[in-house]
Amino acid sequence: MKNLLNKITKQFIIQEKIKVDALASVQALFDIFENIRVTNKRDTSRISLAKEHLRGIKRQLRSLNERIESLESELNLLKEEK
């Protein structure tokens, strides 16, 4: 983890582009929430709500990625027709 943070920091400082996969980030957050153990109902419901929001974000990201792929293929077809 520390090595990854050092790498990201170095890339940021020298202004290299960092490609972050949004779906992977959402999945990582979901996994973190899965492993949190809480002792009271209030926090349990908050964690549950956060996980539900992450599921919604994940669905929206998948939908957006499908739309992007569709638009890219349409663009390629239009370029070929020229």
C-alpha positions as CSV (number, residue, x, y, z in Angstrom):
1,M,0.0,0.0,0.0
2,K,2.8,2.4,0.9
3,N,4.6,1.6,-2.4
4,L,1.4,2.4,-4.3
5,L,1.0,5.7,-2.5
6,N,4.6,6.6,-3.2
7,K,4.2,5.8,-6.9
8,I,1.0,7.9,-7.2
9,T,2.6,10.8,-5.3
10,K,5.7,10.6,-7.6
11,Q,3.5,10.6,-10.7
12,F,1.5,13.5,-9.4
13,I,4.6,15.5,-8.6
14,I,6.1,15.0,-12.1
15,Q,2.6,15.5,-13.6
16,E,2.3,12.1,-15.2
17,K,-1.2,11.0,-16.0
18,I,-2.7,8.6,-13.6
19,K,-5.4,6.4,-15.0
20,V,-7.8,5.3,-12.3
21,D,-10.4,2.7,-13.0
22,A,-13.7,4.0,-11.5
23,L,-15.2,0.5,-11.2
24,A,-12.1,-0.8,-9.5
25,S,-12.2,2.1,-7.0
26,V,-15.9,1.5,-6.2
27,Q,-15.3,-2.2,-5.8
28,A,-12.4,-1.5,-3.4
29,L,-14.6,0.8,-1.3
30,F,-17.3,-1.9,-1.3
31,D,-14.8,-4.5,-0.1
32,I,-13.7,-2.1,2.7
33,F,-17.3,-1.6,3.8
34,E,-17.8,-5.4,3.7
35,N,-14.9,-5.9,6.1
36,I,-15.9,-3.3,8.7
37,R,-17.4,-4.8,11.8
38,V,-19.7,-2.5,13.8
39,T,-21.2,-3.0,17.2
40,N,-24.3,-0.8,17.1
41,K,-27.4,-0.7,14.9
42,R,-26.9,2.9,13.8
43,D,-23.5,2.3,12.3
44,T,-24.7,-1.0,10.8
45,S,-27.5,0.9,9.0
46,R,-25.1,3.6,7.8
47,I,-22.7,1.0,6.4
48,S,-25.6,-0.8,4.7
49,L,-26.8,2.5,3.2
50,A,-23.3,3.3,2.0
51,K,-23.0,-0.1,0.4
52,E,-26.3,0.4,-1.4
53,H,-25.1,3.8,-2.7
54,L,-21.9,2.1,-4.0
55,R,-24.0,-0.6,-5.8
56,G,-26.0,2.2,-7.4
57,I,-22.8,4.0,-8.5
58,K,-21.4,0.8,-9.9
59,R,-24.6,0.2,-11.9
60,Q,-24.4,3.8,-13.3
61,L,-20.7,3.4,-14.2
62,R,-21.5,0.1,-16.1
63,S,-24.3,1.9,-17.9
64,L,-22.1,4.8,-18.8
65,N,-19.3,2.5,-20.0
66,E,-21.8,0.7,-22.2
67,R,-23.0,4.0,-23.6
68,I,-19.4,5.2,-24.3
69,E,-18.6,1.9,-26.1
70,S,-21.8,2.4,-28.2
71,L,-20.9,6.0,-29.1
72,E,-17.3,5.0,-29.9
73,S,-18.5,2.3,-32.3
74,E,-21.0,4.8,-33.9
75,L,-18.1,7.3,-34.3
76,N,-15.9,4.7,-35.9
77,L,-18.7,3.8,-38.4
78,L,-19.2,7.5,-39.2
79,K,-15.4,7.9,-39.8
80,E,-15.4,4.8,-42.1
81,E,-18.3,6.2,-44.1
82,K,-16.4,9.4,-44.9
